[in-house]
């Protein structure tokens, strides 16, 4: 088998043990390639325990700019004996295996169709360091140095990154640089050259490298959020932590030094959403960040905010479920839970960002929409977007931006005799006027209740009053269709009967899959939906095609269910392409699934590579 040869276009995967200190070293490797002007797309796959279980870090190096997972591994850095066989199986024919050769392994543990690069890492560390912890930590830096030699990564770039990392701990700089050179020197002198390499490029451009949780947190600051109440849960915890970091820089009064924000780590998810609802009722822009189990606990308060019409922003960083599920794996499996959160007839607005850039934009948009619509608004990210750094367009911060507070009646309007009915639809959009606490000493007050009432907020269990409010809420939801981000169409170069609809973190892999299908002669129009309720463009797109693939990362085809429900479409026309093993979907999976069945009718579902 001829070894793979590729420059600036390959996949490296690190197989480590959780708690071994490998994460920072692996990130150092990815950022060094980025600093050389070559786009990378790293993904951290880690267990939900504290230490001891397998963890992986996959780095896609792609000068072409593909940011989704490709599938397959060209160079496996196998540092975990527990997962050796599975890691070995992932390597592409002609690929490379780098491993710690201190302990000899029998020939049966290798593959004949790959190149093996053995380096006695443990032996080198034992001969250099006396402290067991140093041996483990510096082993990671040593293999980064070795990879730099094998892939021709500029060592000065890595040294500069190490200097930045330890600028507050200068004593650690020299030992880390020394370990880096240990690995580089050994590999340069003792390991054969390989066909993979990194060359200086200029393909990054002006893009930034950030994770979705940090981006959403900054978007909340930009959108005017001043209250965050949350309870720690993977994978959303770093969002609230980032919000606190940004607030400490951007929400402190420069004259008095007083904080202009409130962040509360509540005793549980129920308390956190209760605080956010209270803050929203009081006029503050407030949000919580959570994941699927937290959404489950918050349902009753979400229903209160929906029925009492209180602005609330909820950021759901989705993970694998149900129950505890896979806390550190990614899925898009909370759509139905959030779209209809709480009991009774409810419909909620969902925003579906594709990357950190849209996490920033949509976080600010969610806060505006919550105020404008006087309702809970969900920002639906997931672990893949939230916890993995990704290249994206830089954020635009406009100091002239004004918050959309919606229909808030002022004291002057009340004094002028303007009729105030808290739950009265005055112009047909379903959205009533509201007042904020202490707006007027005698007028504009009302009792906020979770029970039925009439248009003037007076308690009522009369059927007509209840129906009036429920229909008005439905009208308000319909109004939202014209306010949420519009879907984005990508038309094939020639007419085609096939279409595909997708959303969120599926986007990078989908973009590459479309190109692969086109290269194979399969034309495909695509539509990326960015919000629910769906604009009419979604219905029109489906009507224009004989069959439409719905690509999503959950078991039950939840986006497909929402589309069928929204437009009354024949489900047989919508073919689910479903990936839900907890890893981010790959371009190869999408292209393989759609390509295999694009000409076949009667397919009911495509589950993780299988026809169901």
N, C-alpha and C positions, 0 to 999 in steps of 0.2 A: 504494500500500500504506500503510495507516494505521500510524504508528509504535506500537511496543509501549508500553503504559502499565502500570506495576506499581510498587507500593510494598512494600518488604521481601519481595519474591518474584521474584528474577531470578538469572541466572547471568552472571558476568563472567569472561572468560578472558584471561590475559596471554600473549602470544607473544613470547618473548625469545630471546637467545643465551646459551648456557651460559658462565659466567665473566664476565658483564657486570655483576655485582653487583646484579641485579634481585631476587634471592630475598628479601632482607631488606625491600626496599621493598614487594614484593607481600604479604609477611606482615604488614607494617605496615598495609596497606590492609585486609586481612581482620580483623585484631584491632581496628581502629578501629570497624568495624561491630559487632563483638561487644561492645565497650565501650558501644555505644549500646543494648544490650539486645536485639539482633537475632541469632538463631543463624546461624552460618555453617558451611559444611563445605568447607574448602579441600583441594585435592589438588595436589601437586607432581609434574609429569611431566618427568623430566630424563634426559639421555643418560648413557651409561656412560663417555664420555671426559671429559677434564679441562676443556676449553673449546673453544668454536667451533661446536658443534652446537646444533640447536634445543632449547629447553626451554619448557614451558608451566606455568602456575599457574592453576588453575581454582577460582573461589570461588562456591559456591552460597550465596546469601542467601535465607533462608527463615524467616519469622516462624512458619510452621506447624511448624518443627522438623525437616523432612526432612533427614537427614544423608547419604543416598546420592546418587550422581550422578543427575541428572535426564536428561541428554542435551540437546544443543542449547546455543547460546550467545546471550544477549541483547545483551551488550556485549563486543565484541572489542577488546582493546588490542593492536594489531598493531605490534610493535617489531622484527620480524625479516623483512626482505625475502625471505629464502630460503623462508619458508613462507607467503608472502602469499596465494597462490591457495587453498591448503588451509584457511588460517585464515578467509579470506573466505567460503568455502563452508559453514563451520560456523554462521554467523550465522543466526538465525531470521529469516524474512520479517518486516519491520517492525522489525528490530533495529538496533543501532548499531555503527559502526566508528570507533574513535579511533586516529589514526595520526600519525606525524611527517611533517608536510607541508612540511618544509624543501626537499625535492627534489620538484618537481611530477611527478605521474603522469598518464598518459593516461586518458581516460574509460573505455577498455576494461578498465582494471584495477579498476573498481568495479562494484557491482550497483545496479540501479535500484530495488530493493525494500527498501533499507536507508538509514538516515540516516548521513551521513559527517561526522565531526568531525575536521578537520585542525588541528593545532597545530604550529608550527615549532620543535619541541623542540631540534633540533641548533643551529639559528640562535640561539635564546635562550641555550643553553649556551656556544656559541662567543663570544657577545658579553658573557658574564658571567664566564667562567673561562678562565684561561690554561693551566692544567695539563690535559693530555689525559685523565688518569685521573679528575680531578675532573669534567670535562665528562661522562664516561660515568656516574659514580656519581650525580652530582646530577641527571642527566637522569631517573633513576628516581624520585627524590623529587619532581621537578617534575611528572611525570605523576600521581603520587599526589595532589598538591595540586590539579591540574586535575580529577581524578576526584572529589575532595571537593567541589569547586564544582558539578560537574554533577549529583552524586547527593545534594547537600545534607547531606554528612557534617559533623558538628561539628568544625571545625578545632582547637578546643581539645583535643578527645579525641586527635587525632593528635599534637599538640604534647606532650601528656602522655606518650604512648607513646615519642616520640623522646627525651624527657628520661629516661625509665626505661632506654632502650636505651643511652644514652651517659652514664649517671651516673658511670661510672668514667673517662670520657673527656670531661670538660666542655667542652674546646676544640672538640669536634665538634658540640656542641648548636646554637650560633647559626648556623653555616653550613647545617645541615640544615633548621632552621626557616626560614631565609631562602629556601632553594630551594623549600620547601613553599609559601611565600607567593607566590613567583614564579609557580608553576603555578596557584595558586588565583586570583590576581589576573588573570592572562591569560584563564583560562577564564571568569571572571565577567564580564569586559568584552568578550570577543571571540567566544565560542562560544555557540550558541543553546541554549536550555533543552531538556531531553530528558524523555521520559515515565517514566524510571526514577528512583526516589528511595529514600532511607533516612530513616525516621522513628524517633524515640526509642520504644522499646518495653520490655517487661518479660517477655520470652519465654525468657531464658536460665535464670532461676531460680538454684538453687544448684549447677548443674552446673559441672564443671571442664573446662578445655581442655588436653589433653595428648596426646602421641603414644603408641602402643602399646608401643614399645620402652622408653620411660622408665617406663611403667606396669608392664611385666613385670619390669624391673630392680628397681623398688621392691617388687614382689610377691615377688621372690626374697629380698630383705632381710627382709621381713615373714615369709616362710616359713622363715627360718632358714638360708639358704645362707651359707656362709662361705668357699667355694672356687669360683672361676670360672677356667677355663682356656679360651682362645679364640684363634682366628686371624682377622684382619680379612677380612670378606667382606660385600659389599653384598647385602641391606639390613639385616644384623644387627649391624654393628659398633657402632652407637650404643647398642645394648642393653648391651654389656659396658662401654662408656664410662660410661653412666649408672649402672650398678651400682657402678663405682668411685667415682663422685661421691657416691652415696648412702652407700656404706660409709665414706667419709671423714668423713661427718657422723654416722652412726648406729652404726658398728662399731669405734669407737675407745674403748679403756678410759679412762673419765674420770679414774681415779686415777693410772694409769701413763703414759697417752698412747700405749700400744702398740696397734698395729693388731690387731684380732681377725678378720682376714680375710686371704685370700691370692688375689691375682689375677695370673694368668700369661698373657702374650701368647706363645703357643707358636710354634715354628718352622713348624708347619703344622697342619692339622686332625687328622691322625692323632695327633700328639703331644698335642694339646689333649684329645681324648677319652680318650687313655690316662691323662692326669693326672686327669681327672674320675673315671674308673673306679677308679683307685688311691685317690683321696680318699674315694669312696663306700665302698669296701671297708674303709677305715680308720675309718669312722664319721662322717665329715664329710658335711654336706649340700652337694652339689656340682652344678654345672651347666655346660653350654657353650651358646653361642649361635652359630648358623651358618645357612647356607641350603643349597639343593639340592646344589650341587657338594661342599659340606663333608660332607653326609650320605653321599654316595657314597663319600668317602674314609674315613669313620668306620665303615663296615659291619663290618669284622672285630672291632673292639673292642666294637661294639654287640652282636654275636653272643656275645662272651665274657661281657659283662655279663648278657645274657639267660640263658645256659646256666649260668653260675656264680652267678647270682642276686644281683647287686650293684646297689644303688640308684643310678640315674643319671637326671638330668633333662636333656633336650636340647630347646632352644628353636629351632625351625626357622622362620625368617622367610622364607617362600616367595617365589620370584621366577620369572621365565620361564625355562624350560628347553626341551629337554635341553642337555647340555654347557654352554657359557657362556651360551647362550640370550640372554635379554634381562635383563641384570643389574639394570637399574633400572626394570623393569616388574613388575607384580603378576600373580600367578596362584595357583591352589590346586592345584598339580600335583605335590605330593610325598606325597600320601596313601598311595598304594600303596608307594612307596619306603620310607616310614617304618613303615607298618603291618607290613611283612614284611622290615624291614631285616636284612641279613646273609644268609648262605647257610643251607641247611637249612630245617627247619620252624620258623618263628618267627612270633609274633603279638605286636604291641606295643600298648600303651595310647596313644591319641591324645586330647588335649584340644583343643577347637575353639572358641576365644573369638570373640565377635562385635565387640568394641570394647575400648578401653583399660581400661575398668572390669573386664571379664572377664579381660583380660591380667593385671591385678594379682591378681585372685582366683585364677585358674587357675594362675598361677606358684606361688603358695603351696600350692595343692592338689596340683600336680604333685610337689612335694618331699615332701609327706605320702604321696602314693600310691606314689612310688618306694620310700620306706622301708617302707610297709605291705605292699606287694606284692613287695619285693626284686627290682626289675626296672627296666629303662629305661622312662621315661615321656616322651612327646613333647608339647610345647606347640606347636601348629601355628598360627602367625600368618602374616601375609604382608606384603608391602611396603605395601599400602594401609592396613592397620591400623598397622603398625610405624612407618612414617616420616611419616605425616600426622597432624597434630593434629586432634582430634575432641572435640566436647562429649560428656561422659558423666557418669554419677552419680559423686559423690565417693567416695573409698575409705574403707572403715571399718577403722580400726586398733584392734585389741583387745589391750591389754597383758596381758590374762589368757589369751590364746590359748596353748594347749599343743601342741607338735608331736606328731604321730602317728608314733612310731618303729617301730611294729609289734612283731613278735615278736623281741625282743632278750633273751636269757637273761642273767641277772645272776650274779655270783659266789655270792651267797647261795643262789640256786636250784640252782646246780651243787653247792655244798656240801651241800645238802639231799638230794642224790642224784637230782635230776631227770634223766631220760634225755635225752641230747643226741645227736640224729642230724641233722647239718646239712641233709640233704636228705630228711628224713622228714616225711611228712604225718601229723600227729597228730590232726587234727580234721575232715578232709574238705574243707577250703577250698583245698588245694593249696599253702598257704604254710607252709614249715618254720620252725623256730626258727633263729636265728643268734646268734653271739657277736661281740663287737667285740675287736680285738687288745688283749692284756694284761688281759682280763677276769679270768682266773684263772691262777695259776702252773702248774697241772698239768692242769686239766680244761677242756673246752670248746674246745680248739684243733682245727683241721682244716686240711687242705691245699686251697687253692682252685685248681682246675684247669679248663681248658677242654675236657678230655677226659671221656669217660663215667666214671661212678662209681656206687657203690651209695648207699643212704640215709645211710650214715655217712661219706660223702666219701672212701671207699676206692676206689682205681682199679679199674675193672671194665669189661670189654667184653662181659660176659654180656648176651645179648639181653633177658632179663627185667628186669635192672637198668636198661638203657637205656630200655626201654618204660615201666617204672615212672616214671622221671623225666620222660619226654616226656608221658605222660598227666597226671602231676601238674602240669606246666607248663600244660597245656591247662585243667586244672581251676582253676588259679590265674587264668588269663585269664577263665574264666567267672565266677569270684568277683568280678573287677573290674567286671563289668556292674552289680553292685549298689552299687558304690562311686563310680563316675564321675558327673559332673553329668548330671542327667536331661534329656531333650529337652523343648522347650517347644511346646505346642500353641496354635494360634490357630484357633478354630472360626469358620466362616462364619455369617452371621446366619440362614441357612436350610440345610436338608439339601442336600448336593451330592455328585455322584458323582466330583468332581475333587478331588485333593489335590496338594500340592507339598511337597517336602522340600528343605531347603537348610541351609547352615552358614556360620559365620565372617563374613567381610567382605561377603558377599552380603546380609546381614541388613538394613541400612538401605534399600537399593534395593528389596529384596523387600517391606518393610513398605509402602512407597509404591505399589508395583506392585499389591499386593493391594487397596488402596483404589481404584486406577484401574480394575481389573477389576470390582470390585463396582459402581462407578459405571456401567460398561457392561453391567451385568446378569449378570456371570459370577461365580458364587459359588465360593469356593476355600478349603478347609481347608488349613492349613499346619502343618508340624512342623519346628522348627529343632533339628537334632541338635547336641549339644554335646560328644560324646565317642564314641570307639570303644574297646572293644566296645559295640555298640548294645544298649540295654535292650529288653525285649520290647515296649515301647510303640511302637517303630518298626515292628516286624512287625504289630502290631495296627492301626496307622494305615493301613498299606498294604492290609491285609485289608478294611478298612472302605470302601475306594474302588474304583471300577471301573478307574481309571487314575491314576497319580501322576506328576507332573512332578518330575524331579530336577534342580535348578538348581545349577550349579557352574561354576567358572572354570578349566576345563582342557579339553583336546581329547578325552580318552578316556573321560570319564564315570567318574572314579575312585571317587567316592562311590557311584555306582550299582553298580559292580563289587563293592565291599565289602558293600553291602546284599544283592545277589544271592547272594554267597558265604556271608554270615552266616545267611541264612534260607532259601536254596534257592528263592527266588521266581522265577516266570516272568519273564524279562527283558522280554518283550513288554508287560508291564503297567507298566513303568517307562519313561517317555519322557524322554530326556536333553534338557535345555535348556542348551547349552554356550556359554560366552563366554570367549575365550582370546586376544584380540589384545593383551593386556598392559595395557590400561586397565581401571580398575574398572568392573564391570558397572553398567548404568543401569536405573532404573525403567522407562524407555520400552522398553528392549530386552526386559525380562522380561514386561511387560504385553503387548507386541506379539507375542512368541513364543507365550506361553500363550494369549492371546486369540484369535489366528489359528487355533490348532489344538485348542482345548479341545473342540470338537465333532467333530473328525475322528479316526478311528481308523486304525491302520496306519502312523502316523508312527514312523520309526525313530530319528531324532535331529534336533535343531535346532542347527545350528552357526553361531554368530555371525550370526544373523539369516537363515540359509538352512536349508531343509529338506534333510537329507542322506539 
